[in-house]
Structures are given as C-alpha cells and as structure tokens.
C-alpha cells in the first residue's frame, strides 16, 4: 500500500537559474545536483492536494488543501541507472497533520501557515493563484494561462522540471531518505502572465533572499494528475 494517495492539480511552477554553490548545504548524501542545459534550477511551486488519503484512509478536513514549496533537482546513480529526484527547501501547507507526519517520518521541512487559492476561468483564459500568510504578510504566486492544454514536449525544460520521480531528504551529512513519487506524464497550459509577490528571505531564509530581485527563467502551469508517494528508504 502506498504511504499517500492524492491528486496534484493546477501546478504553477516558477524556475530560477541560480549558482549551484547556494544549494551545497542542502544536498542529501548519495545525490548530486541535476542540471538542465548547464543551469541549476530552484522552483517555486504552488498546487492543490485533492482527494488525499494517508495509508488508504481519508483524514477528516485533510483531503483537499493547498501546498507551496521551494525545491531543487538532484540525481542518484543506483545499479548503473540514474534516479532523478527533488529536494525540498520548505513545503507550506494549511493543515497541521501532514506537517507533523511528513517531518517526523520523512524528515521533510513542512510548515503550517494560513493559505488560500484562486481558480478562475473565463471564455478565453484561466487564472490560478496560491496565497500564504507568513508573519502577518500575505505572499502570492499567480499565473494567467490559456484554457486549452497541450502535451509536454519530450526533452524540453518543462519535461525536465516535471519528470522527477524521486524525493530525497537530508537526515545528516551521511544519511538521506529516499522515496518514490508516481504519476503519469502531465499536460500543460501556456502561461500568458505571471505575478509573484514573495519575500523569499522571510519565507525560506536568508540564503534565498536574493530571489527577491530575480525574475524567473520560465513559468509553467501543469494540470497534474493522480499521484502516489511510496514508503521511504534510508541511504547511508
């Protein structure tokens, strides 16, 4: 049985090309940075959890909720095959149960904050926005996109960002947790406009304050799908 079953829907993704040295303290043992076109990316991602089940059980008031995270990309060589994965700097959700469980079991970096979202459609476009409140300051990430979806092109930057199927968490300098995330290939919506009003230093710490003055290299909106998160494995 999977540890978690859910749907991830309407994933707004902003990608920033940064100096790899920024991420050195966060790289889990046994992994290395996964680059795209020689660039090292961190991504701000907002999306909805829908129909969430923990060990097959729906937890009351914890089935549908927002998440916003900041993540980067790694890979791990195992038996001659590269596993491509993500590492989270922080994951923000409005529900405390997931924060407690994920931090305790997977050694992740969840934080519970007030959150809300905006999904709107007109005859010509869709608006997707995610909002969270830190120290009485509302943060926001909003995109306006076309109504119609399209396939994600093979070997594209969008495929690189969305097609990482492992999660890694740094437990210590010599120990990491690894877990698999499964989902089919997603479809995307062409983004027409983006508004990012985030104090990265406040939300993610002083090491990421420099993102306040950067524009993302790319912004994406993926439809998402049903997903599973499998049980963890310890790497030493």
C-alpha positions as CSV (number, residue, x, y, z in Angstrom):
1,X,0.0,0.0,0.0
2,X,1.2,3.5,-0.9
3,X,2.0,5.8,2.0
4,X,-0.1,8.6,0.4
5,X,-2.6,8.7,-2.5
6,X,-3.9,12.0,-3.8
7,X,-4.3,14.2,-6.8
8,X,-1.9,17.1,-7.5
9,X,-3.8,19.7,-9.6
10,X,-3.0,23.0,-11.3
11,X,0.7,23.2,-10.5
12,X,2.1,26.7,-11.0
13,X,5.8,26.5,-11.4
14,X,8.4,29.3,-11.5
15,X,12.0,28.3,-12.2
16,X,15.1,30.3,-11.2
17,X,18.6,29.6,-12.5
18,X,21.0,30.1,-9.6
19,X,24.6,29.5,-8.6
20,X,25.0,25.8,-7.6
21,X,27.0,26.7,-4.5
22,X,23.9,28.1,-2.9
23,X,22.5,24.6,-2.7
24,X,25.6,22.8,-1.4
25,X,24.4,22.7,2.3
26,X,21.1,21.1,1.3
27,X,22.3,18.3,-1.0
28,X,21.4,14.9,0.6
29,X,24.2,12.3,0.9
30,X,24.3,10.0,-2.1
31,X,22.9,12.5,-4.5
32,X,24.3,15.3,-6.8
33,X,22.8,18.3,-8.5
34,X,20.8,17.6,-11.6
35,X,21.3,20.4,-14.2
36,X,19.3,21.3,-17.3
37,X,21.3,22.8,-20.1
38,X,24.1,23.5,-17.7
39,X,21.8,25.5,-15.4
40,X,21.0,24.8,-11.8
41,X,17.3,25.5,-11.0
42,X,15.2,26.1,-7.9
43,X,11.5,26.1,-8.4
44,X,8.7,27.8,-6.6
45,X,5.6,25.6,-6.9
46,X,2.0,26.1,-5.9
47,X,-0.7,23.4,-6.3
48,X,-3.7,21.7,-4.8
49,X,-3.9,18.4,-3.0
50,X,-7.2,16.8,-3.8
51,X,-8.8,13.5,-2.5
52,X,-5.8,12.9,-0.2
53,X,-5.6,9.5,1.6
54,X,-2.9,8.5,4.1
55,X,-2.4,4.7,4.1
56,X,-5.6,4.4,2.2
57,X,-7.6,6.5,4.8
58,X,-9.1,9.9,4.3
59,X,-8.3,12.1,7.3
60,X,-11.2,14.5,8.1
61,X,-10.6,18.1,7.0
62,X,-7.2,17.0,5.4
63,X,-8.3,15.8,1.9
64,X,-8.2,19.0,-0.1
65,X,-5.7,21.7,0.6
66,X,-3.0,24.0,-0.9
67,X,0.7,23.5,-0.9
68,X,3.5,25.9,-1.9
69,X,7.1,24.6,-1.9
70,X,10.6,25.7,-2.9
71,X,12.6,22.8,-4.4
72,X,15.7,21.9,-6.4
73,X,16.8,18.9,-8.5
74,X,19.2,16.1,-7.8
75,X,20.1,12.7,-9.3
76,X,21.4,9.5,-7.7
77,X,23.2,6.6,-9.5
78,X,22.0,3.2,-8.5
79,X,22.9,0.0,-10.3
80,X,24.1,1.9,-13.3
81,X,20.8,3.9,-13.6
82,X,20.2,7.5,-12.7
83,X,17.3,8.2,-10.4
84,X,16.1,11.8,-10.9
85,X,14.7,13.4,-7.8
86,X,13.8,16.6,-5.9
87,X,14.8,18.1,-2.6
88,X,12.6,20.5,-0.8
89,X,13.8,23.6,1.0
90,X,10.4,24.1,2.5
91,X,6.8,22.9,1.9
92,X,4.0,25.0,3.2
93,X,0.5,23.6,3.8
94,X,-2.5,24.8,5.8
95,X,-3.1,21.5,7.6
96,X,-1.1,20.5,10.7
97,X,-1.4,16.7,10.4
98,X,0.5,16.4,7.2
99,X,3.2,18.7,8.6
100,X,3.7,16.6,11.7
101,X,3.7,13.3,9.8
102,X,6.0,14.3,6.9
103,X,8.5,16.0,9.2
104,X,8.6,13.0,11.6
105,X,8.6,10.2,9.0
106,X,10.3,11.6,6.0
107,X,12.5,14.3,7.7
108,X,11.0,16.9,5.3
109,X,10.6,20.6,6.0
110,X,6.9,21.2,6.2
111,X,5.4,24.3,7.8
112,X,1.8,25.0,8.6
113,X,0.5,28.5,7.6
114,X,-2.8,30.1,6.6
115,X,-3.4,29.6,2.9
116,X,-5.9,30.0,0.2
117,X,-6.1,29.6,-3.6
118,X,-7.8,31.1,-6.7
119,X,-9.0,29.1,-9.7
120,X,-11.0,31.1,-12.2
121,X,-11.9,30.5,-15.8
122,X,-13.3,33.0,-18.4
123,X,-14.1,32.3,-22.1
124,X,-10.5,32.9,-23.1
125,X,-8.2,32.2,-20.1
126,X,-7.7,30.6,-16.7
127,X,-6.2,32.2,-13.6
128,X,-4.5,30.0,-10.9
129,X,-3.2,31.6,-7.8
130,X,-1.8,30.5,-4.4
131,X,-1.6,32.6,-1.3
132,X,0.0,32.0,2.1
133,X,0.5,34.2,5.2
134,X,3.8,34.5,7.0
135,X,4.3,36.9,9.9
136,X,1.1,38.6,9.0
137,X,2.2,39.2,5.5
138,X,0.4,37.6,2.6
139,X,2.6,36.0,-0.1
140,X,1.3,35.2,-3.6
141,X,2.1,33.4,-6.8
142,X,-0.4,33.8,-9.6
143,X,-0.5,32.8,-13.3
144,X,-2.8,33.6,-16.2
145,X,-2.8,30.9,-18.8
146,X,-4.7,29.7,-21.9
147,X,-7.7,27.5,-21.4
148,X,-6.6,24.6,-23.7
149,X,-3.9,22.2,-22.5
150,X,-1.2,20.6,-24.6
151,X,1.3,17.8,-24.3
152,X,4.7,18.5,-22.7
153,X,7.4,18.2,-25.4
154,X,10.0,15.4,-24.9
155,X,13.4,16.6,-23.9
156,X,12.1,20.1,-23.1
157,X,12.8,22.2,-20.0
158,X,9.2,21.6,-18.9
159,X,9.7,17.8,-19.1
160,X,12.9,18.2,-17.0
161,X,11.1,20.1,-14.3
162,X,8.0,17.9,-14.1
163,X,9.5,14.4,-14.7
164,X,11.4,13.8,-11.4
165,X,10.0,10.7,-9.7
166,X,12.0,10.5,-6.5
167,X,12.2,12.6,-3.4
168,X,15.2,13.0,-1.2
169,X,15.6,14.4,2.3
170,X,18.9,15.2,4.1
171,X,18.9,13.5,7.5
172,X,22.5,14.1,8.3
173,X,25.8,14.6,6.5
174,X,25.9,10.8,5.8
175,X,22.3,9.7,5.8
176,X,19.4,10.5,3.5
177,X,15.8,9.4,3.0
178,X,14.6,8.3,-0.4
179,X,11.0,7.8,-1.6
180,X,9.3,7.3,-4.9
181,X,6.6,9.5,-6.3
182,X,4.5,8.0,-9.2
183,X,2.3,9.8,-11.7
184,X,1.6,9.8,-15.4
185,X,3.1,12.4,-17.7
186,X,1.3,15.7,-17.2
187,X,-0.3,18.2,-19.7
188,X,0.5,21.9,-19.6
189,X,-1.2,25.2,-20.2
190,X,0.6,28.0,-22.0
191,X,1.3,30.8,-19.5
192,X,0.3,34.4,-20.6
193,X,1.1,36.4,-17.4
194,X,2.7,35.9,-14.0
195,X,2.6,37.8,-10.7
196,X,5.0,36.7,-7.9
197,X,4.8,38.7,-4.7
198,X,7.0,36.7,-2.3
199,X,9.5,37.7,0.3
200,X,11.9,34.7,-0.2
201,X,14.1,35.7,2.7
202,X,11.1,35.8,5.1
203,X,9.6,32.6,3.9
204,X,12.7,30.5,3.0
205,X,15.5,32.0,5.0
206,X,18.4,34.4,4.3
207,X,20.1,32.1,1.9
208,X,17.3,32.6,-0.6
209,X,16.7,36.3,-0.1
210,X,18.5,37.0,-3.4
211,X,15.5,35.6,-5.2
212,X,13.5,38.7,-4.3
213,X,15.4,40.6,-7.1
214,X,15.4,37.8,-9.7
215,X,13.0,37.2,-12.5
216,X,12.2,33.5,-13.1
217,X,13.8,32.0,-16.2
218,X,10.5,30.3,-17.0
219,X,7.0,29.9,-15.6
220,X,4.8,26.8,-16.2
221,X,1.3,25.6,-15.4
222,X,0.7,21.9,-15.4
223,X,-2.6,20.2,-15.0
224,X,-1.3,17.4,-12.7
225,X,-2.9,14.0,-12.1
226,X,-3.4,11.3,-9.5
227,X,-0.1,10.6,-7.6
228,X,1.3,8.2,-5.0
229,X,4.0,8.7,-2.5
230,X,5.7,5.4,-1.5
231,X,7.4,4.4,1.7
232,X,10.9,5.7,2.5
233,X,14.2,4.0,2.1
234,X,17.3,5.1,4.2
235,X,20.5,5.7,2.3
236,X,23.8,5.7,4.1
